[in-house]
Amino acid sequence: MPGGHDKHRLIQWIRAEVLRTTGRRYRIDLESLDIQSLRELQRLLRDLEAEKDMAVRRSRIFPWKSP
């Protein structure tokens, strides 16, 4: 299967990232997703991390504007 190694590495990255950010393991069948869906999931996780970081920075700069 072409890209099998890439898919395996991507799945490992996603699992490690989810564990790092949440501290929990989730039983998600990532192997059933195609490589494009896994890349989109990776992009989502990175976007969520960036949004979190931006919210933290905003709250430190403007503490009076907290929701």
Secondary structure, 3 states (H helix, E strand, C coil): CCCHHHHHHHHHHHHHHHHHHHCCCCCCCHHHCCHHHHHHHHHHHHHHHHHHHHHHHHHHHCHHHCC
